Amino acid sequence: MHDLISVIIPVYKVEKYLCRCVDSVLEQTYTNMEIILVDDGSPDNCPVMCDEYARQDSRVKVIHQENAGLSGARNAGIDMAQGQWLAFVDSDDYLTADFLERLYQACVDTGSSLSVCRWEYVRGETIPEHGTGETRVYTGREMLANLYVPDGAYFVVAWNKLYRKELFEDIRYPLGRIHEDEATTYRIYDKVKKAAYVDRSLYGYFVTPVSITRGFNPKRMDWVTAVAERLDFFEQKGYTELMVPGLQALADGSIDIWFGLRDQLPGSEKQQEEIRTLIREGLRRVKKYGKFPLRTEIGYRLFLTWPGLYRKLLNQVKMRTGTTVIALSMN
């Protein structure tokens, strides 16, 4: 008998996309599931749409609550869930038909308590079939290291995964913060003995021209807070091999946010100085665990002294190599 999977979908101001999302879940080849639609005080037609889905299919359950943000909606879904497994889907995204089946079977076949798949940026089209399809197995500590690989975004976000429900027994998403996955996923990995990675694109992350060009959000400082907390966690746990890549990731992301603050948020001098202090502390702190690559260290020191020159040289490197800047998080 297949276990029950609880699929949690926070819903807020997505009436244009909600049906596509929910239909992609209802059409899953894995059918032993409950779908928990969390109407997070949505002011549009979404509450009525959620109730209609529940009327049409007994697997759909609805929570109506005052707006508590994405974290609060996910937490409400976790509290209500009856399944042995949990999956999260954002309400403007959508799934391949075998998303749940592939992730569940990967856990069963490998004895894992968590599974992860690739995801793709989509704009409404069929999700591209990228990846080899093979399944790889990692320890929880190796999953923590995967946060810093080139495809680390696969391992950070909350929604391309299947989790044993007990992993959330003492973990919830932080209220009032964005980048909530950065603040949570590493704590889950720390509890995992074995995890499976399915090298196949099974989740479509929906983007629009508006979402790509929406500009700087001052709450991006929540990312700095989350990643700094993660480093302190690694240090307390003795995960010394994660400290150098973790410190570098914190510095790189924080510098990107510093320029956003300086250029687009007048009166943010305090936050800017907090980031500069983090960079200085990182240059001292790294010596306990190793060292940054020489060019990286020189770059950080250049940023602290002449940030304008740092940015100019960095842009020249990007133009020469053809690289682009990817958003720190999907929020």
Secondary structure, 3 states (H helix, E strand, C coil): CCCCEEEEEEECCCCCCHHHHHHHHHCCCCCCEEEEEEEECCCCCHHHHHHHHHHHCCCEEEEEECCCHHHHHHHHHHHHCCCCEEEECCCCCEECCCHHHHHHHHHHHHCCCEEEEEEEEECCCCCCCCCCCCEEEECHHHHHHHCCCCCCHHHHCCCCEEEEHHHHCCCCCCCCCCCCCCCCHHHHHCCCCCEEEEEEEEEEEECCHHHHCCCCCHHHHHHHHHHHHHHHHHHHHCCHHHHHHHHHHHHHHHHHHHHHHHHHCCCCHHHHHHHHHHHHHHHHHHHHCCCCCHHHHHHHHHHHHCHHHHHHHHHHHHHHHCCCCCCCCCC
